[in-house]
Amino acid sequence: MELTAIIKKGEKQYVALCPEVDVVSQGYTVEDALKNLKEAVELYIEEMGLPEGIGGEGMLVTHLQIKDAKVTSPVR
């Protein structure tokens, strides 16, 4: 089964997110963050099972590109 890993540099560590199951982990290197995310996702699936629609046919994972989007600060 293939899931998505989004990795972003944080202040001190890399933060890794698997959006399909909404699991987050971290590590001091990209490799560590990815390894820790994989372990966390495996534990999540063992305990909670797969959310409906994940891992089945008909699921499409793709990317989109946004150009010239305006970034605004959230209202506080």
KEMINU-276127 format. One record per residue (C-alpha): residue number from 1; x, y, z; residue in three letters. Coordinates in steps of 0.05 Angstrom, whole numbers. Example, Ala and Ser with C-alpha at 12.3 -4.5 7.8 and 13.67 -1.06 7.14 Angstrom:
% residues 2
+---------+--------+--------+--------+------+
| tordren |      x |      y |      z | zafi |
+---------+--------+--------+--------+------+
|       1 |    246 |    -90 |    156 |  ALA |
|       2 |    273 |    -21 |    143 |  SER |
+---------+--------+--------+--------+------+
% end
This chain:
% residues 76
+---------+--------+--------+--------+------+
| tordren |      x |      y |      z | zafi |
+---------+--------+--------+--------+------+
|       1 |      0 |      0 |      0 |  MET |
|       2 |     26 |     69 |    -17 |  GLU |
|       3 |      9 |    129 |     26 |  LEU |
|       4 |     32 |    202 |     22 |  THR |
|       5 |     87 |    231 |     65 |  ALA |
|       6 |     94 |    307 |     69 |  ILE |
|       7 |    158 |    329 |    103 |  ILE |
|       8 |    172 |    400 |    124 |  LYS |
|       9 |    231 |    431 |    161 |  LYS |
|      10 |    210 |    456 |    229 |  GLY |
|      11 |    250 |    499 |    277 |  GLU |
|      12 |    293 |    442 |    303 |  LYS |
|      13 |    267 |    379 |    268 |  GLN |
|      14 |    233 |    356 |    205 |  TYR |
|      15 |    159 |    344 |    212 |  VAL |
|      16 |    127 |    288 |    172 |  ALA |
|      17 |     52 |    282 |    158 |  LEU |
|      18 |     12 |    225 |    127 |  CYS |
|      19 |    -52 |    261 |    107 |  PRO |
|      20 |    -91 |    197 |     90 |  GLU |
|      21 |    -92 |    176 |    163 |  VAL |
|      22 |    -76 |    244 |    194 |  ASP |
|      23 |    -14 |    219 |    230 |  VAL |
|      24 |     46 |    264 |    245 |  VAL |
|      25 |    116 |    248 |    268 |  SER |
|      26 |    184 |    282 |    268 |  GLN |
|      27 |    259 |    270 |    266 |  GLY |
|      28 |    325 |    308 |    263 |  TYR |
|      29 |    336 |    286 |    191 |  THR |
|      30 |    289 |    274 |    133 |  VAL |
|      31 |    305 |    200 |    137 |  GLU |
|      32 |    290 |    197 |    212 |  ASP |
|      33 |    225 |    235 |    203 |  ALA |
|      34 |    203 |    188 |    148 |  LEU |
|      35 |    223 |    126 |    188 |  LYS |
|      36 |    186 |    152 |    249 |  ASN |
|      37 |    125 |    169 |    207 |  LEU |
|      38 |    124 |     99 |    177 |  LYS |
|      39 |    126 |     68 |    246 |  GLU |
|      40 |     72 |    114 |    272 |  ALA |
|      41 |     27 |    100 |    212 |  VAL |
|      42 |     37 |     25 |    220 |  GLU |
|      43 |     18 |     29 |    294 |  LEU |
|      44 |    -43 |     72 |    277 |  TYR |
|      45 |    -68 |     22 |    225 |  ILE |
|      46 |    -57 |    -36 |    273 |  GLU |
|      47 |    -99 |     -2 |    327 |  GLU |
|      48 |   -151 |     37 |    287 |  MET |
|      49 |   -153 |      2 |    220 |  GLY |
|      50 |   -154 |     38 |    154 |  LEU |
|      51 |   -203 |     96 |    145 |  PRO |
|      52 |   -258 |     82 |     95 |  GLU |
|      53 |   -234 |     91 |     23 |  GLY |
|      54 |   -160 |     85 |     39 |  ILE |
|      55 |   -121 |     32 |      2 |  GLY |
|      56 |   -178 |     13 |    -43 |  GLY |
|      57 |   -189 |     20 |   -117 |  GLU |
|      58 |   -212 |     87 |   -142 |  GLY |
|      59 |   -165 |    128 |    -97 |  MET |
|      60 |   -123 |    178 |   -134 |  LEU |
|      61 |    -63 |    215 |   -104 |  VAL |
|      62 |    -38 |    273 |   -145 |  THR |
|      63 |     -8 |    342 |   -139 |  HIS |
|      64 |    -32 |    410 |   -160 |  LEU |
|      65 |      5 |    474 |   -174 |  GLN |
|      66 |    -20 |    542 |   -151 |  ILE |
|      67 |      7 |    605 |   -184 |  LYS |
|      68 |      1 |    677 |   -161 |  ASP |
|      69 |    -40 |    660 |    -99 |  ALA |
|      70 |    -46 |    716 |    -48 |  LYS |
|      71 |    -25 |    697 |     22 |  VAL |
|      72 |    -63 |    732 |     78 |  THR |
|      73 |    -54 |    727 |    152 |  SER |
|      74 |   -109 |    691 |    191 |  PRO |
|      75 |   -157 |    735 |    229 |  VAL |
|      76 |   -141 |    736 |    302 |  ARG |
+---------+--------+--------+--------+------+
% end
